[in-house]
Amino acid sequence: APIPSISITKTSEIVQKDTGNTTIDVGDQITYTIVVTNDGNTALTGVDITDTLTAIGGASLSLDAAPVFVSSTDANTTFTNDTSTSVPTLLVGEAVTFSATYTVAQAAIDAGGVSNTASVVGYDPDGEAVNGSIDSAVVNNITQTPSIEVTKVAVVDHVTGTDSETTTGDTIVYTITIENTGNVTLTGIDITDTMTDGDGQSLTLTSPSTFSTYTLAPGETEDIQATYTIEQSAADTGSISNTVSVDGTAPDGTEVSDDLDTPVVVSTDLTPSIEVTKTSTITYADSDAGVQLGDTVNYTITVENTGNTTLTGVTVSDTILDSAGVSLTLTTGPTYGGTGTFDGILDVGESVTYDATFVITQQAVNAGGVSNTASVTSKDPSGTDVTDSTDSATEDLIPRTAAMTVVKTASVDDNGDTKNGVGDVIQYTVTVTNTGNVTLTDVDLSDELRLGSSTANVEDNTGNDSPAGVDLWTQDQTLLPGESATYVAWYIIDDTAASSGKVINTAIATADTPLTSADGSNQTLSVTSNEAVVDIAPIPSISITKTSEIVQKDTGNTTID
């Protein structure tokens, strides 16, 4: 009796596209060999193979093509590899071999492998279906090696004028490159970007505000751009450090990640600089008199941050000297000239002003002017001192005049005869006045007498005391501008003076001045007073004289006869 039976077996073999590699990669081929055997006692017709290929997990895959006839164990076989003309009959005992291929796609690797089953159907002479199938699926596992790598580079986009330095306002352009270095597709790839300044303070990217989530096939890369526009606070720290990490998920749920081995550091150029300048104006006490004692010199000190870093602890000092180099003291200031109080912090490009005044003193007038310099100290972000001082002193010159007057008067203490005569006392009063604008020192006064004529011999009457012994003649005095000194001397008229008819008196004042000569020595001043003349009344007088002579009557005789 007919006993129809059919069986099917299946094997697989990996064909590497890249020799020497033992892993199953995209593009490699799995070659399936299917053997169908008629192991019954009757021929079977209409033989048809059904091949089912899936990824592990059940997702459907497709063979490259339907299984193709390769060979038969029976020389009389009716099988051919032309499926359009072949109406094969599987002879009793005949075993026919078919081949099919699958070129590995990424979906298979992502699934961890492929599973292949096969079944066959044929029909006996009565038209009854005879079925067979392989005992178990042919499974090719694929090792999954999920891996990801991130790299980062930075370039600086300089704003106009800062090409030679990296500083505030420049933009750091970061390029983050993510690469799937494994063999499975990675999904849900997130980027975490961490940026700090040189002090470790957290910074925030200018763009983007958030990163997208990415999916990368094996070998695929994605370039993502991020920017940071350098803020002053960050520039002050000297550097900006940026790190990035990425994480993604493999098809089997495995998490993979990577981060930079070392941060990407962009150094900022620190060129701290400060500048101080000074100007002056004068408020006149008397607008018609020019610069003089009591006028006010108004100073404006301007401090500017001319570098590219914030400056702290800004402090201004001021040195004022007279034109002889001797210290003076400001009347006010320097004080902050703005509104409110100054915290001592200067931002880049910022400037502040300070005000100070000096009311001109006699010392300044004596020296011929004042000289003023300003200096400023501050610290850069590293704590290093940043200083400046005015290139040259602000000079305010004061015209100097050394002058004095000497005025002399005379009065007579009459002895009661209402005439100027012997025994009367002449009192001379001399007033020396400083009529210039500088101090006169070592003021000395000499007193000269001449009897009868201005050309007569000089008698020194300097400092003659009063008849009562009073001394009112003080030498080596100091006279401030406008100040006067009074000297008094006395002279008692004697016979010689009375006989001369008049007493003529002048005084000579000398003084040292702060003015200097071409040779550097101090100039002296000498002024002679007016003549003080005291007329003396004539003295009445008469005299008689007598002489005798001998007249001889006899010539030749000398005796008186």
Steps between C-alpha positions, in 0.01 A plus 500: 500500500629853430669664798572861406756687712717813463767651723698827503823607666675836513850625587670839487845637432639852546685657210710802612525791264818612679748219535660447836199625690302243693213723609177523311474850356266682271559368148619159605296212353332206662469215250228249572510146358161324486475129423158347415480119492221269377534229757163334417420240228315716255600798290390844613407786278446874549786520751507851655735632767390768746789689666437739790773738615463720808718700727542369849201647669270425211537795262458384144801489269533401137736269321692651215298271270288185516691175548660386172547138383862395517523124451327163520606150600305350207632537149145484370385795702250737354614792720669796338603842624253663262199544717289622210523172308573246766208270596703279722417148614689379800586141419498229763824519694605821327660776706514845346710788634396867496698806596388839638692802626440783738719810492520621858322829558529729798158387625638149545799624702278727707286193576801292599471252218267324256276194522410295197243223461402299193217268405412306185184362345454245222206305359456122468332337195166542669557875532538482872744749654810359662678747738833521665686761704836540666522387857606837638580846373849572375620787720802720432578713801680828441714646777397855580774748594331832569745791529496877466768766485488877541762758405500876520700783344480874551581801284467865599302744289653836589304821505643788302812637660585198715656271239826494693341396828220290640286712724154623592254501210684235298300188422633150556357265239500140617453206265385185676538182294312187604592172331336160533808284526309177573307266277146573609275796452496738796190696587413768752849649486516790745771763534604649831724806469678641805684831487687684775724803526855497635366530855274199459183705478229354278434664164211461256529453125370784289355246258330264484283532806439123484644219290294271280487125547673300228491151340815367334558191293836326542780710352274803470610836640317815596659845532327735739600863538481693827616853580596707798546876483764583758372702793726738692478299821620191314773685311634632830570145622743433215341191349179325401485123539245285320426132525231292336356155554255293297287198575284285280303179506572180307214292357520259792468787750868518584611855585823622346678826570817695442657824611808702420830377638604860567298822496521738206660811650499841334732746669407866513763770460529720807644845427413712801567871467393819675555864413478814711487854362466834671382848408471821700302823495523804727224678687620857556439679825545822304447456129695817423812408691615181325620196691567594858480405863157365589405385149377140470656246266237240403639161396310235305658155504370247245570128541419263212522123467687475169566125517276200441451379857292621790704699752425508872624698798544814293663765719613848401776696672612855437832674561516878501823697530592861462722591208803468727414136566377545856188312605163670517166368619186490291213700640249229407504158337565314298139381528281299262328735259207280403162434655491295817810305597758323289552131583853497363410274205564614144355304212678490167478842333342659807634824642443695821597849607634637825501864613754684712564866584790707623461852631823680413713562806784745554743210476373428149525866401853524637599197292336638188237232455382149578574165342252216527520135403246221539545126516263206511536144623272203437508123472427276204302174541817312598575746780791665321540874547409718203618861538545824314597857570468819302774531240587849617399725783217745457677836541317812610741795504452808714660834394732626775586858589754596765455864606504720808471864594701689760342815639678722752370782714667721759366687801691728742459505876566869564666615820252783533655779297276417202808471284686194378833528667769345710363247745176438318420133423402388148286183489514313169224254413557262208220282359599209277209342312502182288313617190569185294332161515787293639635476851807713581748359748805635683365853473774735622500880527793739512468870587728770356549864612650784304553846649435809296495337156392180327855462385653530841677211665272228628453437868348168606189555707378140480311390805585800718303461822284764650648723764324276746671192354198358312596271204238492222726385221459125430701343219451169307124523485265303271226682316204330334338675204325815624671484835699794641775542754567828686844611616576793732837674551597820676762770446596779747600821326848604598702816421638350181159411373365839604782675325428304178152642481318177428495127568425279199400139568427202276438132569596203282305173527634172368319163485537149363234379252400152378573605141811351348764646274642335193777344709243344734561731791218681676440856388527778757307825514635842604284815533603848623250717675419861438721764668376623835643855543502693828601864469687659795460872593813723446712581812563887550874583563753801500878512551785768523874479423790750539855531356798755539790613280830705586593788272872604541588866464862419450544251234737220555428481867280224626465609852221712623634837599 
